[in-house]
Amino acid sequence: MPHLIPEITYPSPRRILMRRTRAHKGFLIGAAVLLMISATALLAPALAPFDPYHQDLSRRMIPPVWHATGGWEHPLGTDNLGRDYLSRLVYGARISLLIGGAAMLISGIIGTTLGVAAGYFGGRVDMVVGFLITARLSMPVVLVALAVVALVGGSLNVIIWVLGLLIWDRFAVVMRASTQQLRGMDYVNAAKVIGCSTLRILGSEILPNVLNNLIVVATLEIAHAILLEAALSFLGMGVQPPLPSWGLMVAEGKEFMFFSPWVIVIPGTVLSLLVLAINLIGDGIRDITAPEGRA
């Protein structure tokens, strides 16, 4: 009687991806923190105990609940205008996530378009894009943003567009290098042979294969945009009062940092956690989707 050879089954790519995801602690921690902050931003009207814009000078600079003179009416205290700090912190999550996501979207569209065009077509297109990238890298982001905001005026829309138009270079560099590696692949040449249009090749053969790198860069640029907005707000050229921006909260509290350090520690800690979570997610995506499975 012939021996039966057992059938060998291999796990599906989706199952392998899920297993790598569950094994990557950094990605899980970052995703949990980002999910919590995003949920807080979405549910801000239900979670905030007070109106973040309401001022009560008779209740200014109340310390947090862990302080000896603090209370549960204002768990995180109040600022120098008597506004509830917890409410402003909750609504500030909306500002930070909105600026980071919108600026990343604008810069991603610009940088990806330029990078893919330079990497695929090469020649003069690559030279022009290379010149644009070099010109952009020669300009300090913070100084240019400060100059533009000083001329145009600081507002939420201005900050989003200024940051979006200034941080596209990383997208362009990464997409250019990734596209150059792919344009000579057999499946790209096969698509050319059968008569596929350039847009069809870019959309169905190039972009899906650079998506991993694009997502990683996008997470980094979200964190970059959030930090830049906080820096501009701290310098007085970012989001203008009374919007509850975390960077603006730090700027408003710097005069009281020696006597009431919590006015800076609380928004600074939350801002650091958000940026750390986004960076952990970016590193996790890179590791999880890597061919060698570094997770």
N, C-alpha and C positions, 0 to 999 in steps of 0.2 A: 504494500500500500504506500503510495507516494506521500512524502512528508509535506504537510501544508505549511507554506511560508506565510508567517503572519504579516498582515497588511500594515504598512507604516503610514501613520497619519501625522501630518505636520500642522501646527497651529496656524490659523489664518493671520494675515497681516494685522487685521483689526484687533485680534486677541493679543498678539505680540505688543501692539501699541498700548493697549489697556494695561498689560502687565508691566511694561516699562513705566507707564504713568503712575501706577500704584506704588511702584518701587522707588520713585524719585521723591524724596521727602522735601527737598527744596521747592519743587514745583507745587506740591500739595500745600505747603505752608503759605507760599506766595498767593496761590489761588484762593485759599481760605481768607486771607487778610484782604485781598482785593474784592472778593465777593462780599465780605462784611462791610467794607467801606462803600461799595457800590449800592448795596441794599440800604445803607444809611442815607446815601444821597437821594435815592428814589423815594424813600419813606420819610424824608425830612419833615414835611408838614405834620405827620403823625407822631414823630419821635421828638421834635423840638418842643420843650415845655413852654417857651415864650416866643414872642415875635423877635427875630434877631435884630430888627431895626429899632425896637422900642427902647427909648432912653429914660432913665430914672436917676437923676443926679443924687438923689438922697440915698441910693443904694450902690454907689460906685465903689469899686475895688473891694468887694466882698470876697474873702479868701475861699478856696475850695473846701469841700466837706471834710477832708482829712486834716485840715488846719484846726487849731484849738478854737478859733472864733468862727469857723465855717458852719454851714447848715445844709440840709437836704433841699431847701427851697431852690437854691442855686448850687447844684452839686459841684460844678467846676468854677464857681464864683462869678463875678461880674468884672467888666472892664472899666476903664476910666470914665466912661459915660453912663455907667450903670446898666449896660446891656448884658443879658445872660450869656455867659461864655459857652455853655454847652450848646445853646441854640445856634450861636454863630459858628461854632465848630461843625455842627451837623450840616448847616447850609453851606459852609465853606467847602465841604466835600464835593458839592455840585460844581462849584466854580473851578476847582482844581481838575476834576475829571473832564469837565467840558472843555477847558482850555487845552489840556493834554491831548484829548481825543481829536478835537477839531484841528489843532495845529499839526498833529501827526497825519491826519487825513490830507490836509493841503500839501504838506511837504512830501508825503508819500506819493501823491499823484504826480507832482513835479519831478521828484527824484527818480521814481520808477520809469516814467516816460523817457526822460533823458538818458538814464542808464541803459535801459533795454535798447533804445535806438542806437546809442554809441556802440554797445557790445555786438549788436546784430549786423549793422551796416558797416561799421568800421570806417576807414578812410577819412574823408573830410568831416563827416558827421562826428566821428570819434574825436577829431581834432577840435572841433567847435565845442563839443561837450566837455572835453578835457580843459579847454580854456575857461569855460564857465565855472567848472569845479574849482580850478586854481584861483580864479578871481573871487569866488565865494569864500574859499578857505583863507584868503588873505585879509578878510574883513572880520574883526572881532565881533562876535554876535552881540554881546552885552552892550558894547559901545555904539554899534549901529542901531540897536533897538532903542537905546536911550536917546539917541539923536532923533530918530524918527518919531518916537512918542513925544519928545519935547516940541517938535515942529507941528505934528498933527493933533496931539492931545491924547491923553490916556483914557481909554474906555475898553470894555470887554471885547468888542469887535476888533478894535485896532490892535490889541495885544494878540488876539488869535491870528490875525492876518500877518502881523509883523513876524511872529515866531514861525508861522507856517512858511513864509517866504525866505526865512533865514536858516532853517535847519534841514534842508533837503539834500545836502551834500553827501551824507552817509548813505542815504538811499541810492543816490546816483552811483557812488563808487562801488557798493556791493552788487547792485544790479548789473552794472557794466561788466564786472569781473565774472559774475555767474553766467551772464549771457554769452560772453566770449568762450567759456568752457563748453557751452551747450550747442553753439551754432554749427560746430563741425561734427556733431553726433550723427549716427546712421539714420535715426528716425527723423531727424530734421532734413537730412539730404533726401530721404525717401519721400517726405512730404513735398519737397521741391520738385522731385522727378515726376510725381503724379499730377502736378499742376496746381497745388494749393497756393492760394494767394498769400502775400506777405502778412496781411492781418490775420489770416487763418493760422498760419504757422506760429506767429507771435502769441495768439490767443490760446491755441490748443496744444502747442508743443513746447514753447519757451516758458510762458508765465506759470503753468502748473508745476514745472520742475524747479522754478526759483521761488516758489511760494514759501518754502520753509525759511530760507534766508530773509525773505521779505517780512515774515511775521516776527522773526527775532529782532530785526532792525526796528520794526514798528514799536515793539515793546520798549526798546531802549530810547526811542525818540519821544514816546509819551512821557517817560520819566524825565528826560532832558527838558521837555517843554514845561513840565510842572515846576522843575527847579528854576528855570529861567524866569517864569512868571513870578515865583516867590521872590527871586532876587530883584526883579524890576519893582515889585510892590514894596519891598523893603526899602528901596532907594527912592520911593515916592513917584515912580514913573510907570507903575503897573496899573492894576485894577484900582479904581478910585473909590474912596469912601462914599456911601456907607456899605458897599458890597462886602460880605463876610469872607474875604479871601484869607487863606491861612498865612500867606506871606505878608499881607496887610496887617493881620493880627499881630504878627511878630514885630512889624515896624511900629505899630501903635503902642506896643508894650515895652519898647526898648528904653523909654524914659523911666520906667518903673522896675527895671530888671533887678536892681540891687536891693530893693525893699520888698518887691512882690515878684520873685523870679518865675512863678508859675504862669504869668501872663505870656512868657516867651517859651517856657519849657513845654507847655501843653500843645500849642499849635506846632512847635518845632518837632516834637516827638511824633505827632500824627503824620506830619509831612514826611518825616524820615521813614516811617513805617510804610506809607503808600509807595514811595520811591523804591524802597527795598523789596516790597512785594512784587512790583512790576518787573524789577530786574531779576528776581528769582524765577518768575514765570518765563521771561525771555531765555534765561540760561536753561531752564527745564525743557522748554520746547526744542532748543538746540540739541540737548542731550537725548531726549526721547526720540526724536525723528532722525537722529544720525544713523547712517547705515551700519556703523560698527557697534551701535547700541551701547554708548558709553554710560548710560544710566545703570 
